[in-house]
Amino acid sequence: MLAYQSLKQELIQYSKEIGIDQIGFASADDFAELKSRLQEQQEAGYASGFEKGTIEERTEPNRLMPGAESIIAIALAYPTRLKNDVKSGKGNRRGMFCRASWGTDYHLVLQEKLSQLTNFLTERVPGFSSLSMVDTGELSDRAVAERAGIGFSAKNTFIISPQFGSYIYLGEMITNIPFTPDKPLAEGCGSCTKCLDACPTGALVEPGRLNAQQCLAFLTQTKGFLPDEHRDKLGNFIYGYETCQVVCPYNRGVDYHHHEQFEPDPDLVKPRLLDLLTISNREFKRKFGKMSGSWRGKKPIQRNAIIALAHYKEVAAVDQLIDLMQHDPRPVIRGTAAWALGKIGEPSGIAAIREAMETEQEQEVLAEMRKGLAYPQKVE
Ligand code: SF4
């Protein structure tokens, strides 16, 4: 056990050398409390559907790796401010990827760090075995990070690190080494309710409990029509949403630029909305493929770009929107474009909706056209 104590210290030292901002150690015991919470979430219909594995796999590390003794949690801080911001204005509107998808896809960066830790331990411990995951694995990154003392579990459901706020990426590694666990931190929200008050959809149904089906960050990643009641709330976000983080006092002034890979290219994280409407698959992949925000492909991004253009009532977008409404093979894009034309309200757009209604076959698209025509229209 003493040997593992010094190994733990060596590993902590090594983690600093390879640029891991925080590391913590947790037991590999079952996450009993999480299990009942996940069951409740599922029964209430609050799950996102993106979760991997059964509830048992997500809460019992030993099911994932027999012989599991500990879990190592890591955190990397990401930047929150653009160094060379780009202007967005009338005729040249820009959308916004949320901060968590700036720079190179964090899954890749954290997996690389975890591999380095794995190699470090493999060289020193005969019979070492481990299983690493970042976000898309069965384990809850947040539950592990909380248990390992990386931060406390906050009312906005994020892990808040005393130093980095909630602007951290999390990953973990189950190991067969019985490292001494670190202590969880005390809850730090106190009587604050800023995130719950600021959430525009009421997705934070109670402190620490999220209805993913109402969460705008989740909804930007869906591929169907965005529910009507949420379209006016997204603003210019085309991927993710982060008001519940932005308003948090723990995030005030937090802006760490520790990792070159996470440095955002302003032209990519705030792309011109009009350019997104006509981008080819190949070009989308070339430009955005390295960002985590591209994982669902270009359709949700284009749908959200159309909604953002409608939010701005961007007259300069009318011709392109008409073209999409008339010719795009994807009903979600045709319909959302029709709705946006109605919201923008330019007479040429309205006339185009009426004309397209005569030939449109899809009921869902026709419904969007009718919604578009229901907006007050400009008089020529
Ligand atoms: S905004 Fe307030 S309640 Fe919400 S996570 Fe931050 S400290 Fe906690």
Boltz pocket constraint, residues with backbone or C-beta under 6 A from the ligand:
constraints:
  - pocket:
      binder: B
      contacts: [[A, 154], [A, 155], [A, 156], [A, 157], [A, 188], [A, 189], [A, 190], [A, 192], [A, 193], [A, 194], [A, 195], [A, 196], [A, 244], [A, 247], [A, 248], [A, 249], [A, 250]]
      max_distance: 6.0
